[in-house]
Amino acid sequence: MGEGNNQRCYVGMLILAFLLAFTSVEDAWASAGDDKGMGILVVSSYSPVRERGNRLIEAFTEEIRSHSQEHVYAEYMNCEDSFRFDGWVKWFRRMISVYSVKPRIIVLLGNESWSAYREVCPESWHDIPVVLGGVKRTFIDYKHLYDGGYTHLSQLKCMEESFGSFPVTGYYIKDYPRENIQLIKRLQPNIKHITFCYDNRYSAPYIDNYLEIVTQEAAPMKVFSLLGNRMTTAQMVDSLVSLGSDDALLSAGWYSDSEHDPHAYPRYHNELSRLKKIGIYQMIDEGWSNMHYLGGYYVLGREIGTDVARLTLQVMNKGIAGAESFRQMPSPPRYYINYPALQTLGISEKRLPDHDVVLYNKKLSFFESYPYTICGSLFFFLCVVLLLLRENKRNLRLLENRRVLDFTLHSAWISPWEYDCKKKTFTITWSPADRKHTTEKGWTFARLEEVIHPDDLSVVPELIDSLVSGKCEQGYVQLRTKNPGEEEFHWFEMHARVSHFDRSGRPEQIIGLRHDISELKRNEELVMMRNKAEEANRLKSAFLANMSHEIRTPLNAIVGFSNLMTDSDEPEEKQEFCRIINDNNELLLRLIDDILDMSKIEAGYLDFVYSDVDLTLLMRDMEHVHRLRFGESIAFSCQVPDHPVVINSDSKRLMQVLSNFLSNARKYTAEGSVTMGYRPDTDATGKPVVYFYVADTGKGIAEENLPHVFERFTKFDAFVQGTGLGLSICELIIRKMEGEIGVESKLGVGSTFWFTLPLGLPKEQSAH
């Protein structure tokens, strides 16, 4: 009695759920009718109970939503309860009548819904693309199923022949009776009988023909059939009770019986729980929640739904013409084995097929349950170990590098130092005579002055200030320091750069190196002394060579023309010879005077007699003396300021320099003009000076020869008489008088020789 009440309660709940589902779908379509574009209408031939088993529509919806914004609406025709074709037609017409806007695409799952849709499709829906899924390869015309025209499977026509003018594509599925029977033989070779269970969905005459195929595949095992079109669910349950250990049950689904019992599916599955020692196989996907199925060879319902959804997306994007044509389902069938049932029946996993096997409901090991966690942990542990090994190797390498660096610093006598810009203290590594480095911290500038040579006290503060102020990024200085406790100073070269900055960008720490360059300094002094000795030797040789040439020239003239005078009787000729001898005497005397003056200047013995000199008067005297020496082809002039300038200087040396400038101008100017003069001026630092000059329009000096004008024995024209010492003596005299000397010249234009002297006050004004 209690079982009957439970059944009635279950029936009531099922009917209520069905009505609510249908009402909600009807309302959804009615509300959706107001939208411009409808979504995708999915019509399943079967009940929601079967959908819960294979999850086909659920997988279809997930795939559509992951690639499109289209809405998916599901309808269940429930052909198991309404087995008459006219009942399906009425259901379809009622469903179509509840909305006014047609869907974009219609997806029909199962042969029954396609057969009914062909019958009721209104003219306005005829152009809607149709996608078929879960149908067979052949078309079953349920409208004429019982007219007596079908007696054999070969009489059924191909599915494509039923399309007519409808825009249709889709995927069909196959039954795999042979593979499932071979699976039974492989897993349970002791089985003698196979009971084939099939409900009342295809109550057609050709079902017996289908059973003949199954029987042939099962031979030599015998096949017994439990068909829903010939028995009730109660009769089928009674038949299952009689099965023994040498029997196997091959189920193709039990959703309806001969009386169309709405409880056929749950009553059938409740009975399966009692068949604990019977191998129960399934030809279709009835879900994995029932733990009593051993397994089967079929296409998974979720894969069917995913494939149909992808084909629907093709139709949405490309139309029927651009999508795949009607063909077999892309997803392959596999052997799906319920692992707990396999263990309950004591079947070894070695009996399983070699490929395409999926074990489900298998309790995973800890590693299988948490593969990513375990792999991640192992990876993390391995990374930590590798990092530790790498860090250890790095530390060893750093230690070795530090040893090599210490050895290098000790060998090169280089020591590091640091300066803390905030504390203003030094950390210094000292290098005593025994070469054992010691590091001391907290050295201040005051303490550092104790070990720095008095002449170099300002060097380090200036270096630090330039780095802290940002004037330079790095720098170096040379200074003399001594190690603490020692008396001897050594030359060091200190390099420094800023190593750290604070948040405001100001220097925080300065690092540097101290390199002992005492030996280098001693070598530099030796090199300088050697270079000076070599230069002195070279100058001595050059001086002797030049002097021998310069002295020999006038002496040869004097001796030669003196001899010629004794042989000549002509007074005029003797007079010319005397003139030549006198000119060479003057040249020889001037050469000797120049040599003596240069020697005295370099030795510091040349006397400078300073007195108040009226420069205008001096320049006028020079003009009067030299005017007679210039020919008529040269215009000679003297330019002096309006107000005479009086300075304290040596008038004799001034006249010597100016005479030399004028002599050179006369020698190198064939025609044109020569101008001498002076004027008050200022030097580059703004100090007052007197600017003297002699400008000519002679042949000028080439630009590449200008740096060598004041060198000794320099002559740019060998045919012009002269010793080449005059300008060198002029430079020495002006330098001794704390002045500057120079030349400005352009080849072919002329030259201007100039010098400046400080504008000192005369003695009388200075005393006043």
C-alpha positions in Angstrom: 0.0 0.0 0.0 2.8 2.3 0.9 4.5 1.6 -2.4 1.3 2.5 -4.3 1.1 5.8 -2.5 4.7 6.6 -3.3 4.0 5.8 -7.0 0.9 8.0 -7.1 2.8 10.8 -5.4 5.6 10.4 -7.9 3.2 10.5 -10.8 1.6 13.7 -9.4 4.9 15.4 -9.0 6.0 14.4 -12.5 2.7 15.7 -14.1 3.0 19.0 -12.1 6.6 19.4 -13.2 5.7 18.7 -16.8 2.8 21.3 -16.7 5.1 23.9 -15.1 7.8 23.3 -17.6 5.4 23.5 -20.5 3.8 26.7 -19.1 7.1 28.3 -18.6 8.2 27.5 -22.1 4.9 28.8 -23.4 5.3 32.0 -21.5 8.9 32.4 -22.7 8.0 32.0 -26.3 5.1 34.4 -25.8 7.3 37.0 -24.3 10.1 36.4 -26.8 7.6 37.0 -29.6 8.0 40.7 -28.9 11.7 40.6 -29.8 13.0 41.3 -33.3 15.0 38.1 -33.5 14.2 34.8 -31.9 16.7 32.4 -30.6 17.2 28.7 -31.3 14.3 26.3 -30.8 15.4 22.8 -29.7 12.6 20.1 -29.9 13.5 16.8 -28.3 11.4 13.7 -29.3 11.7 12.3 -25.8 10.9 13.2 -22.2 13.0 15.3 -19.7 13.8 12.0 -17.9 15.9 10.8 -20.8 17.6 14.2 -21.0 18.7 13.9 -17.4 20.3 10.7 -18.5 22.4 11.7 -21.5 22.7 15.5 -20.9 22.4 16.1 -24.6 20.5 19.5 -24.5 22.6 20.7 -21.6 25.8 20.2 -23.6 24.2 21.8 -26.6 23.2 24.9 -24.6 26.7 25.3 -23.0 28.4 25.1 -26.4 26.0 27.7 -28.0 26.4 30.1 -25.1 30.2 29.9 -25.2 30.2 31.2 -28.8 27.0 33.1 -29.2 24.5 35.4 -27.5 21.5 33.6 -28.9 18.9 32.2 -26.5 18.2 28.5 -26.5 14.6 27.3 -25.9 14.0 23.6 -25.2 10.7 21.6 -25.9 10.1 17.9 -25.0 7.6 16.1 -27.2 7.6 13.1 -24.9 6.9 10.4 -27.6 7.3 7.6 -25.0 3.9 8.6 -23.4 2.1 9.7 -26.5 2.8 6.8 -28.9 0.3 7.8 -31.6 1.6 10.0 -34.5 -1.6 12.2 -34.5 -0.8 13.0 -30.8 2.6 14.3 -31.8 1.1 16.4 -34.5 -1.4 18.0 -32.1 1.4 18.7 -29.6 3.5 20.4 -32.4 0.5 22.5 -33.6 -0.2 23.7 -30.0 3.4 24.6 -29.5 3.6 26.6 -32.7 0.5 28.5 -31.9 1.8 30.0 -28.7 4.1 32.6 -30.3 4.0 34.9 -33.3 7.7 35.3 -34.2 9.5 32.4 -35.7 12.9 31.2 -34.5 16.1 31.6 -36.4 17.0 27.9 -36.4 15.0 24.7 -35.4 17.0 21.8 -33.9 15.1 18.5 -33.9 16.4 15.6 -31.8 15.2 12.2 -32.8 13.3 10.7 -35.8 9.9 11.3 -34.2 10.1 15.0 -34.0 11.3 15.3 -37.6 8.5 13.1 -38.8 5.9 15.2 -37.0 7.5 18.6 -38.0 7.3 17.7 -41.7 3.6 17.2 -41.2 2.7 20.4 -39.3 5.2 22.9 -40.6 3.4 26.1 -41.6 4.3 27.8 -44.9 5.9 30.8 -43.0 8.3 28.4 -41.3 9.3 26.5 -44.4 12.4 28.6 -44.9 13.7 28.2 -41.3 17.0 26.1 -41.3 16.5 22.7 -39.6 19.4 20.9 -37.9 18.8 17.2 -37.1 20.5 15.4 -34.3 20.3 11.9 -32.7 18.4 10.6 -35.8 19.0 7.3 -37.6 20.6 6.9 -41.0 17.2 5.8 -42.4 13.9 7.7 -42.2 10.9 6.1 -40.4 7.6 7.5 -41.6 5.6 7.2 -38.5 2.5 8.5 -40.3 2.3 5.3 -42.4 4.1 3.0 -40.0 1.2 0.7 -39.5 -0.1 0.7 -43.1 1.6 -2.6 -43.8 4.1 -1.2 -46.1 7.2 -1.9 -43.9 8.1 -5.5 -43.2 11.9 -5.3 -43.4 14.7 -2.8 -42.6 15.8 -2.7 -46.2 12.5 -1.1 -47.1 13.3 2.1 -45.2 14.5 5.0 -47.3 17.6 7.2 -46.6 17.0 10.2 -44.4 18.0 12.6 -47.1 15.0 11.5 -49.2 12.7 12.9 -46.5 14.2 16.4 -46.7 12.2 17.5 -49.7 12.3 21.3 -50.1 13.2 21.8 -46.4 16.6 23.5 -45.7 18.0 20.6 -43.6 21.3 19.4 -42.4 22.4 17.4 -39.4 24.2 14.4 -37.9 22.9 10.8 -37.7 23.9 8.1 -35.1 24.4 4.4 -35.5 23.6 1.5 -33.4 26.5 -0.8 -32.5 25.0 -4.2 -31.6 28.0 -6.1 -33.0 30.5 -4.1 -30.9 28.4 -4.5 -27.7 28.0 -8.2 -28.2 31.7 -8.6 -28.8 32.3 -6.6 -25.6 30.1 -9.1 -23.7 32.0 -12.0 -25.1 35.4 -10.3 -24.2 34.5 -9.4 -20.6 32.4 -12.4 -19.8 33.3 -15.4 -22.0 31.2 -17.7 -19.8 27.9 -16.0 -20.8 25.5 -18.3 -22.6 22.4 -16.1 -22.9 21.9 -12.5 -23.9 18.7 -10.8 -22.9 17.9 -7.9 -25.3 15.8 -5.2 -23.6 14.0 -2.6 -25.8 11.0 -0.4 -25.0 7.9 0.5 -27.1 9.4 3.5 -29.0 9.7 1.7 -32.3 6.6 -0.5 -32.2 7.1 -1.5 -35.9 7.0 -4.8 -37.7 10.7 -4.6 -38.6 11.8 -4.9 -35.0 11.9 -8.7 -35.5 14.2 -8.2 -38.4 16.5 -6.1 -36.1 16.5 -8.9 -33.5 17.6 -11.4 -36.2 20.7 -9.2 -36.7 21.4 -9.2 -33.0 21.0 -12.9 -32.8 23.4 -13.6 -35.7 26.0 -11.4 -34.0 25.5 -13.2 -30.6 26.0 -16.7 -31.9 26.6 -19.2 -30.4 25.0 -17.5 -27.5 21.2 -17.5 -27.4 19.3 -14.2 -27.5 16.1 -13.6 -25.6 14.1 -10.4 -26.2 12.1 -8.2 -23.8 10.2 -5.8 -26.0 8.1 -3.0 -24.8 5.6 -3.3 -27.6 4.7 -6.8 -26.5 4.8 -6.7 -22.6 4.3 -4.5 -19.7 6.9 -3.2 -17.3 5.7 -5.7 -14.7 6.1 -8.6 -17.0 9.6 -7.4 -18.0 10.6 -7.1 -14.3 9.4 -10.7 -13.7 11.5 -11.8 -16.6 14.6 -10.1 -15.2 14.2 -11.9 -11.9 14.8 -15.2 -13.6 18.2 -14.3 -15.0 21.2 -16.3 -13.7 24.9 -15.9 -13.6 25.4 -17.2 -17.2 23.1 -14.4 -18.5 23.9 -10.9 -19.6 21.4 -8.1 -20.1 21.8 -5.8 -23.2 19.6 -2.7 -22.7 18.6 -0.3 -25.5 16.5 1.7 -23.0 13.1 1.2 -21.3 11.1 4.4 -21.4 7.7 3.0 -22.5 5.9 -0.3 -22.5 2.8 -1.8 -24.2 0.6 0.1 -21.8 2.6 3.3 -22.0 3.2 3.2 -18.3 4.6 6.6 -17.2 6.6 4.8 -14.5 8.3 2.4 -16.9 11.7 4.1 -16.6 12.0 4.3 -12.8 10.5 0.8 -12.2 13.0 -0.7 -14.7 15.9 1.0 -13.0 14.8 0.1 -9.5 14.8 -3.6 -10.6 18.3 -3.3 -12.0 19.6 -2.8 -8.4 18.6 -6.4 -7.6 20.7 -7.9 -10.5 24.0 -7.6 -8.7 25.6 -10.6 -10.3 24.3 -10.0 -13.8 26.4 -8.0 -16.4 24.1 -5.2 -17.6 25.2 -3.5 -20.8 23.8 -0.5 -22.6 23.6 0.3 -26.3 22.8 4.0 -25.7 23.9 6.6 -23.2 21.6 6.4 -20.2 23.8 8.3 -17.9 26.5 7.3 -15.4 24.5 7.8 -12.2 23.1 4.2 -12.3 25.8 2.2 -10.7 24.4 -1.2 -11.9 25.3 -0.8 -15.6 28.6 -2.5 -16.5 29.1 -0.5 -19.7 28.7 -0.4 -23.4 29.9 0.9 -26.8 28.1 4.1 -27.9 28.5 7.8 -28.5 28.3 9.9 -25.4 25.1 12.1 -25.2 27.1 15.2 -24.3 29.3 14.8 -27.3 26.2 14.5 -29.5 24.9 17.7 -28.1 28.3 19.5 -28.6 28.6 18.3 -32.2 25.0 19.4 -33.0 25.7 22.8 -31.4 28.8 23.4 -33.5 26.8 22.5 -36.6 24.1 24.9 -35.6 26.7 27.7 -35.2 27.9 26.9 -38.7 24.3 27.3 -40.0 23.9 30.6 -38.0 27.1 32.1 -39.5 27.2 30.6 -43.0 23.7 29.4 -43.7 22.6 25.9 -44.8 24.6 26.1 -48.0 27.8 27.0 -46.2 27.5 24.4 -43.4 28.3 20.7 -43.5 25.9 18.5 -45.3 24.0 15.7 -43.5 26.4 13.0 -42.4 27.4 10.7 -39.5 28.1 12.1 -36.1 31.8 13.4 -35.9 32.4 12.2 -32.4 33.4 8.6 -32.3 31.9 5.9 -30.1 33.9 4.5 -27.2 33.8 1.7 -24.7 32.4 3.3 -21.5 32.9 1.0 -18.5 31.5 1.4 -15.0 34.5 0.7 -12.8 32.6 -0.3 -9.6 30.4 -2.8 -11.6 33.5 -4.2 -13.2 35.0 -4.9 -9.7 31.7 -6.3 -8.4 31.6 -8.9 -11.1 35.3 -9.7 -10.6 36.3 -8.9 -14.2 40.0 -8.1 -14.7 41.0 -4.9 -16.3 43.2 -6.9 -18.7 40.0 -8.1 -20.4 39.1 -4.6 -21.5 39.6 -3.6 -25.1 43.0 -2.2 -26.1 41.8 1.2 -27.2 38.9 3.8 -26.8 38.1 2.7 -23.3 36.7 5.2 -20.7 36.4 4.1 -17.1 33.9 6.1 -15.1 32.8 6.2 -11.5 36.3 5.1 -10.6 37.6 6.3 -7.2 40.7 8.2 -8.0 43.9 7.9 -6.0 45.2 10.8 -4.1 47.5 11.7 -7.0 44.6 11.3 -9.5 42.3 13.4 -7.3 44.8 16.3 -6.9 47.1 16.0 -9.9 47.6 19.8 -10.3 48.1 20.3 -6.5 50.6 17.5 -6.3 52.4 18.5 -9.5 52.4 22.1 -8.4 53.8 21.2 -5.0 56.5 19.0 -6.6 57.3 21.7 -9.1 57.5 24.3 -6.2 59.7 21.9 -4.2 61.9 21.3 -7.2 62.2 25.0 -7.9 63.1 25.7 -4.3 65.8 23.0 -4.4 67.1 24.3 -7.7 67.1 27.9 -6.3 68.9 26.7 -3.2 71.5 24.8 -5.3 71.8 27.8 -7.6 72.1 30.2 -4.7 74.7 27.9 -3.1 76.6 27.7 -6.4 76.4 31.4 -6.8 77.7 31.9 -3.2 80.6 29.6 -3.9 81.3 31.5 -7.1 81.1 34.8 -5.3 83.4 33.5 -2.6 85.9 32.3 -5.1 85.6 35.6 -7.0 86.1 37.5 -3.8 89.3 35.5 -3.1 90.6 36.2 -6.5 89.6 39.9 -6.1 91.3 40.1 -2.7 94.4 38.5 -4.2 94.4 40.9 -7.1 93.9 43.9 -4.8 96.8 42.7 -2.6 99.0 42.1 -5.5 98.3 45.5 -7.1 98.2 47.3 -3.8 94.7 48.6 -4.3 92.4 49.2 -1.4 88.7 50.1 -1.4 87.1 53.0 0.6 83.6 54.3 1.2 82.1 57.6 2.2 78.8 58.0 4.1 77.2 61.3 2.8 74.9 61.6 5.8 77.3 60.7 8.6 80.2 62.3 6.7 82.6 59.5 7.7 84.9 57.3 5.7 85.5 53.6 5.8 89.0 53.0 4.6 91.1 49.8 4.0 94.7 50.6 4.8 97.7 48.9 3.1 100.7 49.0 5.5 104.2 48.0 4.6 103.6 44.4 5.5 100.7 44.4 2.9 98.1 43.1 5.4 94.9 45.1 4.7 93.0 46.5 7.7 89.6 48.2 7.4 88.7 51.0 9.8 85.3 52.9 10.0 84.3 56.3 11.2 87.1 58.3 9.8 86.2 62.0 9.7 87.8 64.7 7.5 89.7 66.1 10.5 91.2 62.7 11.3 91.9 62.1 7.6 94.0 65.3 7.5 96.5 63.6 9.9 97.6 61.1 7.1 97.4 63.5 4.1 100.4 65.5 3.0 99.9 69.2 3.9 100.1 70.3 0.2 97.2 67.9 -0.7 94.7 68.6 2.1 92.1 70.2 -0.2 92.1 67.5 -2.8 89.8 65.0 -1.1 87.2 67.5 0.1 87.0 69.0 -3.4 86.5 65.5 -4.9 83.7 64.7 -2.4 82.0 68.1 -2.9 82.0 67.7 -6.7 80.3 64.2 -6.4 77.8 65.3 -3.8 76.8 68.5 -5.6 76.3 66.5 -8.9 79.0 68.3 -10.8 80.4 65.0 -11.9 79.3 61.3 -11.8 82.8 60.0 -11.1 86.3 61.4 -10.6 89.8 60.7 -9.5 92.6 62.6 -7.8 96.3 62.1 -7.0 97.6 62.9 -3.6 100.2 61.9 -1.0 99.1 59.9 2.1 100.7 57.7 4.7 99.4 54.7 6.6 98.5 55.3 10.2 101.6 54.9 12.4 104.0 55.5 9.5 106.1 58.5 8.6 106.7 58.0 4.9 104.2 59.5 2.4 103.2 57.5 -0.7 101.5 58.7 -3.8 98.0 57.4 -4.3 95.4 57.7 -7.0 91.9 57.8 -5.6 88.9 56.9 -7.9 85.4 57.6 -6.7 81.7 57.5 -7.8 78.3 57.7 -6.3 76.9 54.2 -5.6 73.6 54.9 -3.8 71.0 57.7 -3.8 68.2 58.4 -1.4 64.5 58.8 -2.3 65.0 62.5 -3.2 67.8 61.7 -5.6 70.6 63.0 -3.4 73.9 61.0 -3.1 73.8 58.7 -0.1 77.0 56.7 -0.4 80.3 57.1 -2.4 82.6 54.3 -3.1 86.1 54.3 -4.5 89.5 52.7 -4.8 93.0 53.8 -3.6 95.9 52.7 -5.8 99.5 53.1 -4.7 101.3 54.9 -7.6 104.5 55.8 -5.8 106.5 53.5 -8.0 104.8 55.0 -11.1 105.6 58.6 -9.8 109.2 57.6 -9.4 109.3 56.2 -12.9 107.7 59.4 -14.2 110.4 61.5 -12.6 113.1 59.3 -14.0 111.5 59.5 -17.4 111.2 63.3 -17.2 114.9 63.5 -16.1 115.9 61.2 -19.0 113.8 63.2 -21.5 115.3 66.5 -20.2 118.8 65.1 -20.6 118.0 63.8 -24.1 116.4 67.1 -25.0 119.5 69.0 -23.7 121.8 66.7 -25.6 119.7 67.2 -28.7 119.6 70.9 -28.3 123.3 71.0 -27.7 124.0 69.1 -30.9 121.5 71.2 -32.8 123.1 74.4 -31.3 126.6 73.4 -32.3 125.4 72.4 -35.8 123.6 75.6 -36.4 126.4 77.7 -34.8 129.0 76.1 -36.9 127.0 76.9 -40.0 126.0 80.4 -39.0 129.5 81.4 -37.9 131.2 79.8 -40.9 129.2 81.8 -43.4 130.4 85.3 -42.4 133.9 84.0 -41.6 134.2 82.6 -45.1 133.2 85.9 -46.5 135.6 87.8 -44.3 138.6 85.5 -45.1 137.7 85.2 -48.8 137.3 88.9 -49.6 140.4 89.7 -47.4 142.5 87.5 -49.7 140.9 89.0 -52.7 141.9 92.6 -51.6 145.6 91.7 -51.7 145.3 90.6 -55.3 143.2 93.6 -56.5 144.6 96.9 -57.7 141.3 98.6 -58.5 140.2 101.1 -55.8 136.5 100.6 -56.5 136.8 96.9 -56.3 138.8 97.1 -53.0 136.1 99.5 -51.7 133.3 96.9 -52.5 135.4 94.1 -50.9 135.7 96.3 -47.7 132.0 96.9 -47.6 131.3 93.1 -47.9 133.8 92.4 -45.1 132.3 95.1 -42.9 128.7 93.7 -43.4 129.8 90.2 -42.5 131.7 91.5 -39.5 128.5 93.1 -38.3 126.6 89.9 -39.0 129.1 87.9 -37.0 129.0 90.4 -34.1 125.2 90.3 -34.1 125.3 86.5 -34.1 127.7 86.5 -31.2 125.6 89.1 -29.3 122.5 87.0 -29.9 124.1 83.9 -28.6 125.4 85.7 -25.5 122.1 87.3 -24.8 120.2 84.0 -25.1 122.7 82.3 -22.8 122.5 85.1 -20.3 118.7 85.1 -20.4 118.5 81.3 -19.9 121.1 81.4 -17.1 119.4 84.4 -15.5 122.4 86.7 -15.9 120.9 89.2 -18.4 120.5 92.5 -16.7 117.2 94.4 -16.9 117.5 98.1 -16.0 114.0 99.4 -15.2 113.2 103.1 -15.4 110.3 105.4 -16.4 110.0 105.2 -20.1 107.9 107.6 -22.3 106.7 105.2 -24.9 105.8 108.0 -27.4 109.3 109.4 -27.3 110.8 105.9 -27.6 108.7 105.1 -30.6 109.6 108.5 -32.3 113.3 107.8 -31.8 112.9 104.3 -33.3 111.0 105.8 -36.2 113.9 108.3 -36.9 116.6 105.6 -36.7 114.8 103.0 -39.0 113.2 105.4 -41.6 116.5 105.8 -43.4 116.9 102.0 -43.7 113.6 101.5 -45.6 113.7 102.1 -49.4 111.4 104.3 -51.4 109.2 101.3 -52.3 108.1 100.9 -48.6 106.0 103.3 -46.8 107.1 103.4 -43.1 104.9 104.9 -40.4 104.6 105.1 -36.6 101.2 105.3 -34.8 101.1 106.5 -31.2 98.1 107.6 -29.0 97.3 111.3 -28.5 98.3 111.1 -24.8 101.7 109.7 -24.2 102.0 106.6 -21.9 104.8 106.3 -19.4 105.6 102.8 -17.9 108.3 101.5 -15.7 110.4 99.2 -18.0 113.8 98.5 -19.6 113.9 100.9 -22.6 117.0 99.1 -24.0 115.2 95.7 -24.2 112.1 97.3 -25.6 114.2 98.8 -28.4 115.9 95.5 -29.0 112.6 93.7 -29.5 111.1 96.4 -31.7 114.3 96.6 -33.7 114.2 92.9 -34.4 110.5 93.1 -35.5 111.4 96.1 -37.8 114.4 94.3 -39.2 112.3 91.2 -40.1 109.6 93.4 -41.6 112.2 95.1 -43.8 113.8 91.8 -44.9 110.5 90.2 -45.9 108.7 93.2 -47.4 109.7 94.1 -51.0 107.0 96.8 -51.4 104.0 98.1 -49.6 104.0 99.4 -46.0 105.5 98.8 -42.5 103.6 100.3 -39.5 104.8 100.3 -35.9 103.0 101.6 -32.9 101.5 101.0 -29.5 98.2 101.6 -27.6 96.8 101.0 -24.1 94.7 97.8 -23.9 93.5 95.0 -21.6 94.4 91.3 -21.5 92.0 88.3 -21.3 91.6 88.8 -17.5 90.8 92.5 -17.8 94.1 93.8 -16.5 95.6 96.9 -18.2 98.4 96.3 -20.6 100.3 98.2 -23.4 100.0 96.6 -26.8 103.1 97.0 -29.1 103.0 95.9 -32.8 104.8 96.0 -36.1 102.7 95.2 -39.1 103.9 94.7 -42.7 102.4 93.9 -46.1 105.2 91.4 -46.9 105.2 87.8 -48.1 103.6 86.6 -44.9 103.9 83.2 -43.1 102.1 79.9 -43.9 99.6 78.8 -41.4 101.4 75.5 -40.6 104.6 77.5 -39.8 103.1 79.9 -37.3 103.6 77.5 -34.2 107.3 77.4 -35.0 108.0 81.1 -35.5 109.6 81.7 -32.1 111.7 78.5 -32.1 115.5 78.7 -32.3 117.3 78.7 -35.6 113.9 78.8 -37.5 114.1 80.2 -41.0 111.3 79.8 -43.5 113.4 81.4 -46.3 117.0 80.1 -46.7 117.8 82.9 -49.1 117.2 85.7 -46.5 120.1 86.6 -44.3 119.7 86.0 -40.6 120.6 83.7 -37.7 117.1 82.5 -36.7 117.7 83.5 -33.1 116.2 87.0 -33.0 112.6 86.1 -32.4 113.6 83.4 -29.8 115.5 86.1 -27.9 112.5 88.5 -28.2 110.2 85.8 -26.7 112.6 85.2 -23.8 112.9 89.0 -23.1 109.1 89.5 -23.1 108.5 86.5 -20.9 111.1 87.8 -18.4 109.3 91.1 -18.4 106.0 89.3 -17.6 104.5 90.0 -21.0 102.9 88.1 -23.9 104.2 87.8 -27.4 102.7 86.5 -30.7 102.2 86.8 -34.4 99.3 87.0 -36.8 100.0 86.3 -40.4 98.6 85.2 -43.7 100.6 84.0 -46.6 100.9 86.6 -49.4 99.1 89.3 -47.3 101.5 90.2 -44.5 102.3 89.7 -40.8 101.7 91.5 -37.5 104.2 90.8 -34.7 103.0 92.0 -31.3 103.7 91.8 -27.6 102.1 93.2 -24.5 103.6 94.5 -21.2 101.8 95.2 -17.9 100.8 98.8 -17.6 102.7 99.5 -14.4 102.8 103.0 -12.8 106.0 105.1 -13.2 108.2 105.3 -10.1 107.2 108.9 -9.4 103.5 108.2 -9.5 104.0 105.0 -7.5 105.9 106.8 -4.8 103.3 109.5 -4.7 
